[in-house]
Protein backbone atom coordinates (compact mmCIF):
# COMPACT_ATOMS: atom_id res chain seq x y z
CA UNK A 1 0.00 0.00 0.00
CA UNK A 2 1.42 3.34 -1.04
CA UNK A 3 0.21 6.55 0.57
CA UNK A 4 -0.15 9.66 -1.54
CA UNK A 5 0.45 13.27 -0.57
CA UNK A 6 -3.29 13.79 -0.06
CA UNK A 7 -3.45 10.71 2.22
CA UNK A 8 -0.69 12.13 4.42
CA UNK A 9 -2.35 15.55 4.47
CA UNK A 10 -5.67 13.99 5.50
CA UNK A 11 -4.00 11.92 8.26
CA UNK A 12 -2.21 15.05 9.50
CA UNK A 13 -5.47 16.97 9.50
CA UNK A 14 -7.28 14.24 11.44
CA UNK A 15 -4.41 14.11 13.96
CA UNK A 16 -4.37 17.92 14.12
CA UNK A 17 -0.70 17.99 13.10
CA UNK A 18 0.97 20.76 11.13
CA UNK A 19 3.38 19.44 8.51
CA UNK A 20 5.85 21.35 6.42
CA UNK A 21 5.43 20.82 2.68
CA UNK A 22 8.98 19.48 2.28
CA UNK A 23 8.39 16.82 4.99
CA UNK A 24 5.29 15.25 3.41
CA UNK A 25 7.15 12.88 1.00
CA UNK A 26 9.24 11.53 3.89
CA UNK A 27 6.14 10.94 6.01
CA UNK A 28 4.47 9.21 3.06
CA UNK A 29 7.43 6.82 2.69
CA UNK A 30 7.61 6.12 6.43
CA UNK A 31 3.87 5.54 6.84
CA UNK A 32 3.82 3.34 3.75
CA UNK A 33 6.64 1.23 5.21
CA UNK A 34 4.73 0.89 8.50
CA UNK A 35 1.54 -0.17 6.73
CA UNK A 36 3.47 -2.66 4.59
CA UNK A 37 4.98 -4.19 7.73
CA UNK A 38 1.52 -4.47 9.32
CA UNK A 39 0.20 -6.16 6.17
CA UNK A 40 3.15 -8.57 6.25
CA UNK A 41 2.44 -9.44 9.91
CA UNK A 42 -1.27 -9.95 9.12
CA UNK A 43 -0.31 -12.43 6.39
CA UNK A 44 1.31 -14.81 8.90
CA UNK A 45 -0.79 -17.87 9.74
CA UNK A 46 -1.33 -17.83 13.52
CA UNK A 47 -4.20 -20.32 13.80
CA UNK A 48 -2.11 -22.83 15.76
CA UNK A 49 -0.46 -20.26 18.05
CA UNK A 50 -1.84 -20.14 21.57
CA UNK A 51 -2.47 -16.59 22.79
CA UNK A 52 -0.36 -15.62 25.78
CA UNK A 53 -0.10 -12.71 28.15
CA UNK A 54 3.71 -12.74 28.33
CA UNK A 55 6.37 -14.08 25.97
CA UNK A 56 8.14 -15.87 28.83
CA UNK A 57 6.57 -18.49 31.05
CA UNK A 58 6.77 -16.07 34.00
CA UNK A 59 4.61 -15.96 37.10
CA UNK A 60 3.80 -12.74 38.91
CA UNK A 61 5.21 -12.58 42.41
CA UNK A 62 2.39 -11.67 44.76
CA UNK A 63 2.59 -10.24 48.24
CA UNK A 64 0.36 -11.48 51.02
CA UNK A 65 -3.05 -9.80 51.15
CA UNK A 66 -2.86 -8.24 54.57
CA UNK A 67 -3.66 -4.82 56.03
CA UNK A 68 -0.55 -2.64 56.26
CA UNK A 69 -2.15 0.67 57.26
CA UNK A 70 -4.53 1.51 60.04
CA UNK A 71 -7.98 2.97 59.44
CA UNK A 72 -7.69 6.76 59.72
CA UNK A 73 -11.04 7.71 58.20
CA UNK A 74 -12.21 9.72 61.21
CA UNK A 75 -8.94 11.67 61.32
CA UNK A 76 -9.07 12.54 57.61
CA UNK A 77 -12.74 13.43 57.63
CA UNK A 78 -12.24 15.67 60.68
CA UNK A 79 -10.12 18.03 58.56
CA UNK A 80 -12.27 17.80 55.40
CA UNK A 81 -14.32 20.89 54.46
CA UNK A 82 -17.63 18.98 54.23
CA UNK A 83 -18.55 15.43 55.25
CA UNK A 84 -21.93 13.74 55.52
CA UNK A 85 -22.67 10.15 56.57
CA UNK A 86 -19.01 9.17 56.18
CA UNK A 87 -18.76 10.61 52.65
CA UNK A 88 -16.80 13.61 51.39
CA UNK A 89 -19.03 16.31 49.91
CA UNK A 90 -17.63 18.15 46.89
CA UNK A 91 -19.02 21.00 44.80
CA UNK A 92 -21.21 19.99 41.86
CA UNK A 93 -19.28 20.25 38.59
CA UNK A 94 -21.92 18.91 36.18
CA UNK A 95 -25.36 20.41 36.01
N, C-alpha and C positions, 0 to 999 in steps of 0.2 A: 504494500500500500504506500503510495507516494502522496504526501501532502502538498498542496499548492499554496501559493502566497495568500490567496483568499481564505483558505482553511486556517492558516496560522493567524491571520488577522481576526477571523471569527473567534478562534479559541482565545486569543488575547483579549478580545472584547468581552467574552463571557467571563473570563477570569479577572477582568478589570485591571489588565496589565497594559502599560504603555511600552511599546516597542519602537526602537529606532528603525527606520527604513532599511539601513544597511545590515541590520541584524536578522531580518526576517528570513533570508535564504539559509542562514546557519541554523536557526530554530526549525525550519522546515526539514533540513537534513537530520537533525538530532531527533525530532519527534517521529519522523519516518522510521529511523533506526529502532527507536523504542517500540513502535507499533509492530515492526517486522519481528522483533524479538518476542513480543507477546504472542504473535501469530504462530511463531515457531514453537513456543512452549505449549500453546493450545493444541498443536498437531500431535503431541506425544500421547501415546496410548497409556492411560493410567487406570484402566478398568481393574487390573489385578493388584493395584497398590493400595494398601490399607492406610486410611487417613490416620495421622498421628498429631499429637499436640506438641511434640518436641522431637527434634531429629535424633537425640540420644535417648537411650532407655534410662532416663533419669527419674528419680523420685524426689518430690519436694520434701525437704526437712520441715517438720511441723513442731511447734512448741506446744507444751501442755496448755490446755484451755483452763486457765485458772485466773482468778481475780488478782490483779497486781496493784490496783489503786483503790483507795477507800471511797465510799460514797460521800461526796461533798455538795450534794444538790442544795441543801438548806443554806450553806455558806455562800454559794454562788448566787442563789436567788435572793439572798438578803441584800446584795449590792446591785441587783438588777433594777433598772428604772421602773418597770411594771411587770408584775407577776400575778397570775390568777389561777387558782386550782392546780398549782404545780407547773404551770406553763408560762413561758415568756411571752409577753404581749409586745407586738411590734406595730409600727404605724402601717396602715393599709397603703400598698403601692399600686394595686390594680383596682380600678373602680368598675 
